[in-house]
Amino acid sequence: MNKVYRWIAGTLAAVALMACDEQGIPNIEEMLTHGDSTEVSVDDLKISEVKFSDDYKIMELKAKLLKDIGAYNLADTATVLAAIQQHVTIAGGSVEDDNIPKLTQVKHMGKDEVAKLGLKILTLVDLTLSQQQIDAQCVAVQEMRLLLGQNLYVAFMYGDNVSETYEASDYIIQSYFKHHDPNYTYLYRSVLTKIDEMTADAGGTFFNDARYKAMVVFSNGKTYKDDSPIDPKHFELQRRLSDRAQDLQGKLQVYYANFNDSTSLSQKNDANILQYLCKDLRGLYLNSFDWSAIESDLMSDFNIDIADYKLFLEIPDRKVFRGRRHDLTVAFFDKETNKKIVSGSTFFYRGSLYNPIIVNGNSVLEVILQGILVTAIILLLVYLIMQLLVPYIMYQLFKRKYVTTFLGRQMSFNGEMVSETCYYCKAPFEEGDEIVTKCKHTMHKQCWDENEYHCPEHGRHCKEGSHYYNSDDLFDTRNALFYMKWIIAAVLAALVAWIVFTIHDHPLSSEIVRSIALSLNSLKSGTSEAEAFFNEYGSHLNDLPSFGLTVSFFVTLFLSFLTVRRCKYGERLLEIFIRAAVAGILGYLCFLLGCIISLVLKLDSNMFIIDWIPWALMSCIIMFAVTIDTRIRIRKLFLAAACIIGLLSMYIWAYLYTDSLMDYRVSLLLSFIVYAVGIALCIARIAPKSERYFLHVEGSIKEMDIALYKWLVRSPSSVVTLGKSVDCSIQLSWDYNGQVAPVQAEIRRYRGSLRLKALEDGVFIQGKPLPIGKEEWLYHGKRFTIGQTIFTYIEKDV
């Protein structure tokens, strides 16, 4: 027993795996897996509660011993080694966690409570017994000292002497427990002497300030020899003990433990007065020593559980809690034999995938500054790639494929005969001239450049003859790829969404998820069952609704600036905000739905099988919110692509995260960016890209295309009017039978988009009349009718 207790005591001192290896202590993993499992089960130490400090640096475990571990103190690190092993559950599997906590302290809660009580105990040791029995008394005192510490005192009986009272120090225990002659003791006299010392008004030196007092007597109970009392005052002392028993009730508890193996009747009756004394003073009389019985009886009087412990573990810096299950095993080993003595395990959940807890990580300000720097680098790379690099590469490919030197008549290039004159300047080509053969309208390279890098017929009778690249001004905005503005808007949206999400704690979202979790399972808030359920199945969902709200709102807000084009700036801003607000609310509800599904199925971590639902729904919501009632028409293919991008970006930061390179929260920003850019590219892919606007005319006139963009360029107010008046930009003089007003409608250009406005009755959009003064966006393929003429809006480069 003694060895076992000492064994567990040092349990929690040396915890780190590396430290163990360096000190020559066997590997902890080996100790846990190869320990003597038949000696102790994992349930010998029940860990019932896990708490963390506010900064998550210290983990507190409430533990209870389920068996007697003898004379060992869990805090005795000199003799006991604590091994700690932690596994993290990912996608149903368990992997070992490198960031193992370090045990820093073990508190024996029973001992602390005893110290608060002011309880002091005096142990009377009989030195007239055999050395073997004295050694047994010594072990008993050591076990008692584990609980009482400096509040345990000892006195020694031998012959007609009883020693002064000593504190049960290491020196006393090592030096005084020796056999003394004669082989008898005045038991009653010694007991009475120490009772008087402990209860005197002046008190003994050690007992003046004690609130509660107890005496434990170790002896063989021998008070007679050859049928005669050993002590000449035997009967007088018996009477005094009997009388004192009445006076001492409530002031002193007495326990007696017999250290004699004899079971003879005379031996049993020798010290029978002590039986009555122990009974009257609420103690125990034991025929053989059992400290656990004395300890349990003593502690039950004060409602103290002596098996309660608290273990304090230090979490390594930069440890990340992401809502996954952590399985923690604490085992205690004898440093000499390396055998497992007692062990216990528990599990816990902290943080979430989207809002992790990082121990002693960077401050929020530092993380945000780091995120801004990363975003700035990404924006710079996007700009350089899409403004300089990709256009340059495409231009070089264009030159290699379509720009050549004129070699003379009957020249062919790319399998086609080359014209002998320039389509633009009409001058004949001469040998050595650099020419462009992008389309059948062959031109001088110089003429191509002068005509803004396209042939004269492009947009009307030629689809291929264009490749804009201003080599004289590389930073010409028209050099950049069409997608650049969409990508930049998406990256900025991701940055703002990430900053807003990072700096807030989302208490409302957490409370709503908690309420739903408890109501679905009929649990009462504040109970241990409710807390246990929520910690296991709901804690990783805390921030999900806020995540959906933030991402949906800001991605919709920024991308809507590229799609919403009201004439009045205030109206445009209001519409953009309303779109973003609606998308944010729906995004919140999407992820709340995901939380409900997860709670119903009792999933203890984020799982792809469920998480794809809110992500896919949010992708659809954002795309509809950005494009509805605009000139962009959603296609199913790109809607599906947006959903897939959402799925791919769900956990991307878990793989991008590298502790040595960036904070985990910055890797979360990268996932925000991937998601936002993916959505933006899906929308941009189906957005109109041409600045060449045409009206295709059919009806009472031969079908033709009117170069609307040329009229808009000529018009100082960017307005094209339609009607029968000669003052109209497009005069419908061919419509003899139709009822067309002098000025029937107008087309106005605003921020790269066109709107049709009815000035008189008689304008029909898709067969429905357009009210006077009402405006309608024009998008590629949209048809409207005036009189007997059908107009179709066309963007030729789409």
C-alpha positions in Angstrom: 0.0 0.0 0.0 2.7 2.4 1.0 4.6 1.8 -2.3 1.4 2.2 -4.3 0.6 5.6 -2.8 4.1 6.9 -3.3 4.0 5.5 -6.7 1.0 7.7 -7.8 2.1 10.7 -5.9 4.7 11.9 -8.2 2.4 11.2 -11.0 1.9 14.5 -12.5 5.3 16.2 -12.4 7.2 15.0 -15.4 4.8 15.0 -18.3 6.4 15.9 -21.6 7.4 13.1 -23.8 10.7 14.6 -24.9 11.6 15.4 -21.3 11.0 11.9 -20.3 13.3 10.6 -23.0 16.0 13.0 -22.1 15.9 12.0 -18.4 16.2 8.4 -19.2 12.6 7.7 -18.3 10.9 5.2 -20.6 8.8 6.6 -23.5 5.4 7.6 -22.3 3.6 6.0 -25.2 5.3 2.7 -24.5 4.4 3.1 -20.8 0.7 3.7 -21.6 0.5 0.9 -24.1 2.7 -1.7 -22.5 2.0 -1.0 -18.8 0.6 -3.8 -16.6 -3.0 -3.5 -17.6 -4.0 -6.4 -15.4 -2.9 -4.5 -12.3 -5.1 -1.4 -12.8 -7.9 -0.5 -15.2 -8.3 2.8 -16.8 -11.2 3.5 -14.4 -9.1 3.6 -11.3 -8.9 7.4 -11.7 -12.2 8.9 -12.7 -11.9 12.3 -14.4 -15.3 13.9 -14.1 -14.8 17.5 -15.1 -12.6 19.6 -17.4 -12.2 23.3 -16.9 -9.9 25.9 -18.6 -8.6 29.2 -17.4 -9.8 32.3 -19.2 -6.7 32.3 -21.5 -6.9 28.5 -21.9 -3.3 28.2 -20.7 -4.2 26.0 -17.7 -6.5 23.0 -17.9 -8.0 21.8 -14.6 -9.2 18.2 -14.2 -11.4 17.1 -11.3 -10.4 13.5 -10.5 -11.5 10.9 -8.0 -9.6 7.8 -7.0 -11.8 4.7 -7.2 -9.4 2.5 -5.1 -7.1 2.7 -2.1 -3.6 3.6 -3.3 -2.0 3.2 0.1 0.6 5.5 1.5 1.2 7.4 -1.8 0.6 11.0 -2.5 -0.3 12.0 -6.0 1.7 15.2 -5.6 4.9 13.3 -4.6 6.8 13.8 -7.8 10.0 12.4 -6.3 8.6 8.9 -6.6 5.9 9.0 -9.2 5.8 9.9 -12.9 2.7 11.2 -14.6 2.3 10.2 -18.3 -0.1 12.2 -20.4 -1.2 11.2 -23.9 -3.6 13.1 -26.1 -5.4 12.1 -29.3 -7.5 14.3 -31.6 -10.4 12.8 -33.5 -10.5 13.8 -37.2 -13.1 12.5 -39.6 -13.9 9.6 -37.2 -10.2 8.6 -36.8 -7.8 9.4 -34.0 -4.4 10.8 -34.4 -1.8 11.6 -31.8 -1.5 15.2 -30.8 2.1 16.5 -30.7 1.1 19.4 -28.3 0.9 17.4 -25.1 -0.1 19.3 -22.0 2.3 19.4 -19.1 1.2 18.5 -15.6 2.1 21.4 -13.2 0.3 20.7 -10.0 -1.8 18.1 -8.2 -4.1 19.1 -5.3 -5.5 16.7 -2.8 -8.8 18.4 -2.2 -9.5 16.3 1.0 -6.2 17.5 2.4 -7.0 21.1 1.6 -10.4 20.8 3.3 -8.7 19.2 6.3 -6.3 22.1 6.5 -9.2 24.6 6.4 -10.9 22.7 9.2 -8.1 23.3 11.7 -8.1 19.6 12.6 -5.0 18.3 14.5 -4.3 14.7 15.4 -2.0 13.2 17.9 -0.8 9.7 17.4 0.4 7.6 20.3 3.0 5.1 19.2 3.9 2.0 21.3 7.7 1.4 21.1 7.6 -1.7 23.3 6.3 -3.9 20.4 8.5 -5.8 18.0 10.4 -3.8 15.4 8.1 -5.3 12.8 5.1 -3.9 14.5 6.8 -0.6 15.1 7.5 -0.4 11.3 3.8 -1.0 10.7 3.0 1.9 13.0 5.5 4.0 11.1 3.8 3.2 7.8 0.5 4.1 9.4 1.9 7.5 10.5 3.2 8.1 7.0 -0.3 7.4 5.5 -1.9 9.7 8.0 0.6 12.5 7.2 -0.4 12.4 3.5 -3.8 13.8 4.6 -2.9 15.9 7.5 0.6 17.2 6.6 1.9 19.5 9.4 -1.2 19.0 11.5 -0.1 15.5 12.5 1.8 15.0 15.7 3.3 12.0 17.4 4.2 10.9 20.9 5.9 7.6 22.0 5.0 5.2 24.8 7.5 2.8 26.5 7.5 1.5 30.0 6.2 4.1 32.5 7.2 6.9 30.1 5.4 8.9 27.5 7.5 11.3 25.4 6.8 14.9 24.7 4.7 15.7 21.6 6.6 16.1 18.3 5.5 17.2 14.8 5.5 14.1 12.5 8.4 15.3 10.5 10.7 13.2 8.3 13.4 13.3 10.9 11.1 12.0 13.6 9.7 9.2 11.4 13.2 8.1 10.3 14.9 8.4 13.8 12.4 7.6 16.5 10.6 4.5 15.4 12.9 2.1 17.2 12.2 -0.7 19.7 12.6 0.3 23.4 12.8 -1.9 26.5 11.0 -2.8 28.7 8.5 -4.7 26.8 5.5 -3.1 28.6 3.9 0.3 28.7 1.6 2.2 31.0 -1.1 2.5 28.4 -3.9 4.2 30.4 -1.5 6.6 32.0 0.0 7.6 28.6 -3.5 8.1 27.0 -4.7 10.1 29.9 -1.6 12.3 30.0 -1.9 13.2 26.4 -5.7 13.8 26.7 -5.0 16.2 29.5 -2.3 17.9 27.3 -4.6 18.3 24.4 -7.7 19.5 26.3 -6.1 21.7 29.0 -7.2 25.3 28.8 -3.6 26.4 28.3 -3.4 23.6 25.8 -0.3 21.9 24.6 2.2 23.8 22.5 0.7 22.4 19.3 -3.1 22.3 20.1 -3.9 25.8 21.3 -5.3 27.0 17.8 -6.9 23.6 16.8 -10.6 23.8 16.1 -11.0 20.1 16.1 -8.8 17.5 17.8 -8.4 13.7 17.6 -6.1 11.1 19.1 -5.1 7.8 17.5 -3.6 5.2 19.8 -1.4 2.4 18.5 -0.7 -0.4 21.0 -1.1 -4.1 21.6 -3.7 -3.3 24.4 -1.7 -5.1 27.0 -2.5 -3.8 30.5 -2.1 -7.0 32.5 0.7 -9.3 33.2 0.2 -12.7 35.0 -3.4 -11.6 35.9 -2.1 -8.4 37.5 -2.3 -4.9 36.2 1.0 -3.6 34.8 0.3 0.0 36.0 0.1 0.4 39.8 -2.6 3.0 39.3 -4.5 0.9 36.7 -8.0 1.1 38.3 -7.7 4.7 39.3 -6.8 5.6 35.7 -9.7 3.5 34.4 -12.1 5.5 36.5 -10.5 8.8 35.4 -10.7 7.8 31.8 -14.4 6.8 32.2 -15.1 10.2 33.9 -13.3 12.2 31.3 -15.3 10.5 28.5 -18.3 12.5 29.6 -16.4 15.8 29.7 -14.6 15.4 26.4 -17.6 14.8 24.1 -17.5 17.3 21.3 -14.0 18.3 22.2 -11.9 15.3 21.2 -12.3 12.1 19.1 -10.3 9.0 20.1 -9.4 6.1 17.8 -7.7 2.9 18.9 -5.9 0.4 16.6 -4.7 -2.9 18.0 -1.2 -4.0 16.8 -1.3 -7.5 18.4 -2.2 -10.6 16.5 -3.3 -12.5 19.7 -6.9 -13.3 19.8 -7.1 -14.7 23.4 -10.0 -13.7 25.5 -7.9 -12.1 28.2 -6.0 -10.1 25.6 -9.3 -8.8 24.1 -10.5 -7.7 27.5 -7.3 -6.0 28.6 -8.0 -2.6 27.1 -11.8 -2.8 27.0 -12.1 0.6 28.7 -10.7 2.1 25.5 -13.6 0.5 23.5 -16.0 2.6 25.6 -13.8 5.6 25.4 -13.7 5.4 21.6 -17.4 4.9 21.4 -18.3 7.8 23.7 -15.9 10.1 21.8 -17.3 9.3 18.3 -14.2 7.3 17.4 -13.4 3.7 16.4 -11.9 0.8 18.2 -10.1 -1.5 15.7 -8.8 -5.0 16.5 -6.3 -4.4 13.7 -5.0 -1.2 12.1 -6.9 0.0 9.1 -6.1 3.7 8.4 -8.7 3.8 5.6 -11.4 3.0 8.1 -10.2 5.7 10.5 -9.8 8.2 7.7 -13.2 7.5 6.3 -14.9 7.8 9.7 -13.0 10.9 10.5 -13.7 12.6 7.1 -17.4 11.6 7.1 -17.9 13.6 10.3 -16.8 16.7 8.3 -18.4 15.7 5.0 -15.0 15.5 3.2 -14.2 13.2 0.3 -10.6 12.2 0.7 -10.5 10.6 -2.8 -11.0 14.0 -4.6 -8.1 15.5 -6.5 -7.5 18.3 -8.9 -4.9 18.0 -11.6 -3.6 21.2 -13.3 -2.0 20.9 -16.7 -0.3 23.6 -18.7 -1.2 23.8 -22.4 1.6 24.5 -24.8 1.7 27.9 -26.5 0.0 28.1 -29.9 -2.0 25.0 -29.3 -5.1 25.3 -31.5 -8.5 24.0 -30.4 -10.7 23.7 -33.5 -13.8 22.0 -32.1 -12.5 18.5 -32.5 -12.7 15.8 -29.9 -9.6 15.5 -27.7 -9.1 12.3 -25.9 -6.8 12.7 -22.8 -5.3 9.9 -20.8 -3.4 10.5 -17.5 -1.5 7.6 -16.1 0.7 7.3 -13.0 3.8 5.1 -12.9 6.3 4.0 -10.3 9.6 5.6 -11.3 11.5 2.6 -10.1 9.5 -0.2 -11.7 7.8 1.7 -14.6 4.6 -0.2 -13.8 1.3 1.6 -14.2 -0.5 2.2 -10.9 -3.5 4.2 -11.7 -4.9 5.9 -14.8 -7.9 7.8 -16.0 -9.2 9.2 -19.3 -11.6 11.9 -20.4 -12.5 13.8 -23.6 -13.4 17.4 -24.3 -14.3 19.8 -27.0 -13.1 23.4 -27.3 -13.3 26.1 -30.0 -14.7 25.6 -33.4 -13.4 25.1 -37.0 -14.4 28.6 -37.9 -13.5 30.4 -34.6 -10.6 28.5 -33.1 -9.1 29.0 -29.7 -5.3 29.5 -29.8 -3.3 29.4 -26.6 -1.1 32.4 -26.2 -1.4 33.1 -29.9 -1.1 36.5 -31.5 -3.4 39.2 -30.4 -6.4 40.0 -32.5 -4.7 43.2 -33.7 -1.6 41.3 -34.7 -3.6 38.7 -36.6 -5.6 41.4 -38.4 -2.4 43.2 -39.4 -0.9 39.9 -40.6 -4.1 39.2 -42.6 -4.1 42.7 -44.2 -0.5 42.1 -45.2 -1.3 38.8 -46.7 -4.2 40.3 -48.5 -2.1 43.2 -49.8 0.4 40.6 -51.2 -2.4 38.7 -52.9 -3.9 41.8 -54.4 -0.5 42.9 -55.7 0.1 39.4 -57.2 -3.4 39.5 -58.8 -2.8 42.9 -60.3 0.7 42.0 -61.6 -0.5 38.8 -63.1 -3.7 40.0 -64.6 -2.5 43.5 -65.7 1.0 42.6 -66.8 1.9 39.0 -67.0 -1.1 37.2 -68.5 -1.8 40.0 -71.1 1.9 40.0 -72.1 1.9 36.2 -72.5 -1.4 36.4 -74.5 0.1 39.2 -76.6 3.2 37.1 -77.4 1.0 34.2 -78.4 -1.0 36.5 -80.5 2.1 37.9 -82.3 3.5 34.4 -82.8 0.2 33.2 -84.3 -1.1 36.2 -86.2 1.7 38.7 -86.8 4.1 38.0 -89.6 6.3 39.7 -92.3 4.9 40.2 -95.7 6.9 38.1 -98.2 5.3 39.1 -101.5 2.5 38.1 -103.7 0.7 34.8 -103.4 1.7 34.6 -99.8 -0.2 32.3 -97.5 -0.2 32.2 -93.7 -1.8 29.7 -91.4 -3.2 28.0 -94.5 -5.0 31.1 -95.8 -4.1 33.4 -98.7 -2.9 36.9 -97.5 -4.4 40.0 -99.0 -1.9 42.2 -100.9 -3.4 45.5 -99.5 -4.1 46.8 -96.0 -7.8 46.8 -95.3 -7.5 49.9 -93.1 -5.3 52.3 -95.1 -5.8 50.5 -98.5 -2.1 50.8 -99.2 -0.4 47.8 -100.8 1.8 45.7 -98.7 5.5 45.8 -99.5 8.0 43.0 -98.7 9.2 43.3 -95.1 6.0 45.0 -93.8 4.8 43.7 -90.5 1.2 42.6 -90.9 -1.7 41.2 -88.7 -3.7 38.3 -90.0 -6.1 37.9 -87.0 -9.0 37.9 -89.4 -9.6 38.0 -93.2 -9.2 41.8 -93.0 -5.4 41.9 -93.1 -3.8 45.1 -91.9 -0.4 46.7 -91.3 0.7 46.2 -87.7 0.9 49.9 -87.4 -2.6 50.4 -88.7 -3.8 47.7 -86.3 -2.3 49.6 -83.4 -3.7 52.9 -84.6 -7.2 51.4 -84.9 -7.1 50.4 -81.2 -5.9 46.9 -81.9 -8.8 45.6 -84.0 -10.0 45.6 -87.6 -12.5 48.2 -88.8 -15.2 45.6 -89.2 -15.0 44.1 -85.7 -18.3 44.2 -84.0 -20.3 44.3 -87.1 -19.1 42.0 -89.8 -16.2 40.4 -88.0 -16.0 38.4 -84.9 -12.4 37.5 -84.7 -10.5 40.7 -85.5 -9.6 42.0 -82.1 -6.9 41.6 -79.6 -6.4 44.7 -77.4 -2.9 45.2 -76.0 -1.3 48.6 -75.5 2.4 47.8 -75.5 3.2 51.5 -75.1 1.3 51.7 -71.8 1.4 48.5 -69.9 -0.8 49.9 -67.2 -3.6 50.7 -69.6 -6.7 49.4 -67.7 -8.0 47.9 -71.0 -4.9 45.6 -71.0 -6.1 43.8 -67.9 -8.1 40.7 -68.0 -11.9 41.2 -67.6 -11.9 39.1 -64.5 -9.4 41.3 -62.5 -12.0 43.7 -61.1 -14.1 40.7 -60.0 -11.2 39.0 -58.3 -10.1 42.2 -56.6 -13.7 42.9 -55.4 -13.9 39.3 -54.0 -10.6 39.5 -52.2 -11.6 42.8 -50.5 -14.9 41.3 -49.6 -13.2 38.3 -48.0 -10.8 40.5 -46.1 -13.6 42.7 -44.6 -15.8 39.6 -43.8 -12.8 38.0 -42.1 -11.9 41.0 -40.0 -15.5 41.5 -38.9 -15.8 37.8 -38.0 -12.5 37.7 -36.2 -13.0 40.7 -33.9 -16.4 39.6 -32.6 -17.3 36.9 -30.1 -20.7 36.2 -31.6 -22.6 35.7 -28.3 -26.0 35.9 -29.9 -25.2 33.1 -32.3 -23.8 31.0 -29.5 -26.9 31.5 -27.4 -29.3 30.6 -30.2 -27.4 27.4 -31.0 -27.3 26.5 -27.2 -31.1 27.1 -26.9 -31.8 25.0 -29.9 -29.5 22.2 -28.7 -31.2 22.1 -25.3 -34.8 22.4 -26.5 -34.3 19.6 -29.1 -33.2 17.3 -26.2 -35.5 18.6 -23.5 -32.6 19.7 -21.3 -32.8 22.4 -18.7 -30.2 25.2 -19.0 -27.6 25.3 -16.3 -27.7 21.6 -15.4 -24.7 19.4 -15.7 -26.5 17.2 -18.3 -27.2 20.2 -20.5 -23.6 21.5 -20.2 -22.2 18.0 -21.0 -24.5 17.6 -24.0 -23.7 21.0 -25.4 -20.0 20.7 -24.9 -20.0 17.4 -26.9 -22.5 18.1 -29.6 -23.0 21.9 -29.8 -19.8 23.8 -28.9 -18.3 23.4 -32.3 -21.4 24.9 -33.9 -21.4 28.1 -31.8 -20.1 30.5 -34.5 -21.6 28.9 -37.6 -24.7 31.1 -38.0 -22.6 34.3 -37.6 -20.1 32.9 -40.1 -22.9 32.4 -42.7 -24.2 35.9 -42.0 -20.8 37.6 -42.3 -19.7 35.9 -45.4 -23.0 36.2 -47.2 -23.4 39.9 -46.4 -20.0 41.1 -47.4 -19.5 38.9 -50.5 -22.9 40.0 -51.8 -22.2 43.7 -50.8 -18.9 43.9 -52.7 -19.9 41.9 -55.8 -23.2 43.8 -56.1 -21.2 47.0 -56.9 -20.3 45.3 -60.2 -23.8 44.3 -61.1 -26.2 46.8 -59.7 -26.3 50.0 -61.8 -29.0 52.5 -60.7 -29.0 55.9 -62.2 -29.0 57.6 -58.9 -26.0 56.8 -56.6 -28.1 56.9 -53.4 -30.6 54.4 -54.9 -27.8 52.2 -56.0 -26.2 52.1 -52.6 -29.6 51.3 -50.9 -30.3 48.5 -53.3 -26.8 47.0 -52.8 -27.3 47.2 -49.0 -30.7 45.5 -49.2 -29.3 42.7 -51.4 -26.5 42.2 -48.9 -28.8 42.3 -45.9 -31.2 39.7 -47.4 -28.3 37.5 -48.4 -26.8 37.8 -44.9 -30.0 36.8 -43.2 -30.5 33.9 -45.5 -26.9 32.8 -45.0 -27.5 32.9 -41.3 -30.5 30.7 -41.6 -28.6 28.3 -43.9 -26.0 27.6 -41.3 -28.5 27.5 -38.5 -30.2 24.8 -40.5 -26.9 23.0 -40.7 -26.5 23.3 -36.9 -30.0 21.8 -36.3 -29.3 18.9 -38.6 -26.0 18.3 -36.8 -27.7 18.5 -33.4 -30.5 16.1 -34.4 -28.0 13.6 -35.6 -25.8 14.2 -32.5 -22.6 14.8 -34.5 -19.7 15.8 -32.3 -17.6 17.5 -35.0 -17.9 19.2 -38.4 -18.5 16.6 -41.0 -18.6 16.9 -44.8 -21.8 14.9 -45.0 -23.6 17.7 -43.2 -21.5 20.8 -43.8 -22.0 20.8 -47.6 -25.7 21.7 -47.1 -25.3 25.2 -45.7 -22.3 25.9 -47.9 -24.1 25.0 -51.1 -27.2 26.9 -50.1 -25.2 30.0 -49.2 -23.4 29.8 -52.6 -26.8 29.8 -54.4 -28.1 32.6 -52.3 -25.1 34.9 -52.9 -25.2 34.3 -56.7 -29.0 35.0 -56.9 -28.6 38.1 -54.6 -25.8 39.5 -56.7 -27.4 38.9 -60.1 -31.2 39.1 -59.7 -32.8 41.9 -61.7 -29.5 42.7 -63.4 -28.3 42.1 -66.9 -26.6 38.9 -65.8 -28.6 35.7 -66.1 -27.6 32.7 -64.0 -26.9 29.5 -65.7 -27.3 26.2 -64.0 -23.8 25.1 -64.8 -22.2 28.1 -63.0 -24.6 27.8 -60.1 -23.4 24.2 -59.6 -19.8 25.4 -60.0 -20.4 28.0 -57.2 -21.7 25.3 -54.9 -18.7 23.1 -55.6 -16.3 26.0 -54.8 -18.2 26.4 -51.6 -17.6 22.7 -50.7 -13.9 22.9 -51.6 -13.3 25.9 -49.4 -15.0 24.5 -46.3 -11.9 23.0 -44.8 -9.2 24.4 -46.9 -7.6 26.4 -44.1 -7.1 23.2 -42.1 -4.6 22.1 -44.8 -3.2 25.6 -45.5 -2.3 26.1 -41.8 1.3 25.8 -40.9 2.2 26.8 -37.4 5.7 28.1 -38.3 4.4 30.3 -41.1 1.1 31.8 -40.1 -1.5 32.1 -37.5 -4.4 29.6 -37.9 -6.8 32.5 -38.2 -4.9 33.9 -41.2 -5.2 30.5 -43.0 -9.0 31.0 -42.3 -8.7 34.3 -44.3 -7.2 32.4 -47.2 -10.3 30.1 -47.2 -12.5 33.2 -47.2 -10.6 34.5 -50.2 -10.8 31.2 -52.1 -14.6 31.1 -51.5 -15.3 34.7 -52.5 -13.0 34.6 -55.6 -14.7 31.3 -56.7 -18.2 32.8 -56.4 -16.9 36.0 -58.2 -15.4 34.0 -61.1 -18.6 32.0 -61.6 -20.6 35.2 -61.9 -18.0 37.0 -64.0 -18.0 34.1 -66.4 -21.6 34.7 -67.4 -21.4 38.5 -67.1 -21.4 40.6 -70.3 -17.9 41.6 -71.2 -18.3 43.6 -74.4 -18.2 47.4 -74.7 -19.6 47.0 -78.3 -23.4 47.5 -78.1 -25.7 46.9 -81.0 -29.4 47.0 -81.7 -30.5 44.2 -84.1 -33.5 45.5 -86.1 -36.1 43.4 -87.8 -39.7 43.9 -88.8 -40.7 46.5 -91.5 -37.1 46.9 -92.5 -34.3 44.7 -93.7 -32.6 43.0 -90.8 -29.5 44.9 -89.7 -27.3 45.8 -86.7 -27.2 49.4 -85.6 -23.9 50.2 -83.9 -25.4 51.6 -80.8 -22.0 52.2 -79.1 -21.0 54.6 -81.8 -24.1 56.7 -81.2 -23.4 56.7 -77.5 -19.8 57.8 -78.1 -21.0 60.7 -80.3 -23.7 61.8 -77.8 -22.3 64.1 -75.2 -25.0 63.1 -72.7 -24.6 59.3 -73.4 -28.2 59.2 -74.6 -29.7 57.6 -77.8 -33.2 58.6 -78.6 -35.6 56.5 -80.7 -38.7 57.8 -82.6 -40.0 59.3 -85.9 -38.5 62.8 -85.3 -35.6 63.8 -87.5 -34.0 64.9 -84.2 -33.8 61.4 -82.9 -30.6 59.5 -82.9 -32.3 56.5 -84.5 -35.2 57.7 -86.7 -37.8 55.0 -87.3 -38.6 56.4 -90.7 -39.2 52.9 -92.2 -42.2 52.3 -89.9 -45.1 53.7 -92.0 -47.9 51.8 -90.4 -46.8 51.6 -86.8 -47.9 54.1 -84.2 -44.6 55.6 -83.3 -44.3 58.9 -81.3 -41.8 61.6 -82.4 -39.6 60.7 -79.5 -40.8 57.3 -78.3 -37.9 56.1 -76.0 -34.4 56.7 -75.0 -31.4 54.5 -74.2 -29.1 55.8 -71.6 -25.6 54.6 -70.7 -24.8 54.5 -67.1 -21.5 53.0 -65.6 -21.0 50.6 -68.5 -24.6 49.4 -68.7 -27.6 50.5 -70.8 -31.1 51.3 -69.7 -34.2 51.7 -71.9 -36.7 54.3 -70.8 -40.2 54.8 -72.2 -41.1 58.4 -73.0 -44.5 57.6 -74.6 -46.8 54.7 -74.5 -46.1 52.0 -77.1 -42.9 50.5 -75.8 -43.2 46.7 -75.1 -40.6 44.6 -73.2 -40.9 40.9 -73.9 -44.5 41.5 -74.9 -45.4 43.6 -71.9 -45.9 47.4 -72.0 -43.3 49.5 -70.4 -44.9 52.4 -68.4 -44.0 55.9 -69.3 -41.0 57.0 -67.2 -40.1 53.5 -66.2 -36.6 52.3 -66.9 -35.5 48.7 -67.8 -32.0 47.3 -67.9 -30.8 46.0 -71.2 -28.9 42.8 -71.3 -27.6 40.6 -74.1 -30.5 39.1 -76.0 -33.2 41.3 -74.5 -36.0 42.2 -76.9 -38.3 45.2 -77.0 -40.8 46.5 -79.6 -41.7 50.0 -80.8 -44.5 50.1 -83.4 -43.8 47.2 -85.9 -40.1 47.1 -85.3 -38.5 44.5 -83.1 -35.2 45.5 -81.4 -32.8 43.0 -79.9 -30.0 44.3 -77.7 -26.7 42.5 -78.6 -23.2 42.6 -77.2 -21.2 41.1 -80.0 -18.1 40.1 -78.0 -20.1 38.0 -75.5 
